[in-house]
C-alpha cells in the first residue's frame, strides 16, 4: 500500500527528473525527450497544488516538505 508521503515523494521526484530531462544538453534523439518533458511539466502539479490537495484529501496526499524530497 502506498502512503500519502510516498505518493507525494513520487510526484516530486518525477517532476525533478522531468526537469533534468527538459534541460539536458545531450539526448539520443535531438529534441524529442526535451519536448516531451517540457509538455509534461507544463501541467505537472507545483508544490502549492500538492499542499492544497493534501489539505482537501489527506488520505491520498501528504503536504510536500523536506522529508518528501529525499
C-alpha positions as CSV (number, residue, x, y, z in Angstrom):
1,X,0.0,0.0,0.0
2,X,1.3,3.4,-0.9
3,X,1.2,6.0,1.8
4,X,0.4,9.7,1.2
5,X,4.0,10.6,1.9
6,X,5.3,8.0,-0.6
7,X,2.8,9.2,-3.2
8,X,3.8,12.9,-2.8
9,X,7.5,11.9,-2.9
10,X,7.0,10.1,-6.1
11,X,5.3,13.1,-7.7
12,X,8.1,15.4,-6.5
13,X,10.9,13.1,-7.7
14,X,9.2,12.6,-11.1
15,X,8.9,16.4,-11.5
16,X,12.6,16.7,-10.7
17,X,13.5,14.0,-13.2
18,X,11.4,15.7,-15.9
19,X,13.2,19.0,-15.2
20,X,16.6,17.3,-15.6
21,X,15.4,15.8,-19.0
22,X,14.0,19.1,-20.1
23,X,17.3,20.9,-19.5
24,X,19.7,18.2,-20.6
25,X,22.3,19.2,-23.2
26,X,22.8,15.7,-24.6
27,X,20.0,13.5,-25.7
28,X,19.8,10.4,-28.0
29,X,17.0,11.8,-30.3
30,X,17.6,15.5,-30.6
31,X,14.7,17.5,-29.1
32,X,12.3,14.6,-28.5
33,X,12.9,13.9,-24.9
34,X,13.1,17.5,-24.0
35,X,10.0,18.5,-25.9
36,X,8.0,15.6,-24.2
37,X,9.4,16.5,-20.8
38,X,8.5,20.2,-21.3
39,X,5.0,19.2,-22.4
40,X,4.5,17.1,-19.3
41,X,5.9,19.7,-17.0
42,X,3.5,22.3,-18.4
43,X,0.7,20.6,-16.5
44,X,2.6,18.9,-13.7
45,X,1.5,19.9,-10.2
46,X,3.6,22.5,-8.2
47,X,4.2,22.3,-4.5
48,X,1.3,24.7,-3.9
49,X,-1.0,22.3,-5.8
50,X,0.1,19.4,-3.7
51,X,-0.4,21.4,-0.5
52,X,-4.0,22.2,-1.5
53,X,-4.6,18.6,-2.5
54,X,-3.2,17.4,0.8
55,X,-5.5,19.7,2.8
56,X,-8.5,18.5,0.8
57,X,-7.6,14.8,0.6
58,X,-5.2,13.9,3.5
59,X,-5.7,10.2,3.0
60,X,-4.4,10.5,-0.6
61,X,-1.7,13.2,-0.5
62,X,0.7,14.5,2.1
63,X,1.9,18.1,2.0
64,X,5.4,18.5,0.4
65,X,8.1,19.1,2.9
66,X,11.8,18.4,3.2
67,X,11.3,14.7,4.1
68,X,9.2,14.3,0.9
69,X,12.1,15.5,-1.2
70,X,14.7,13.0,-0.1
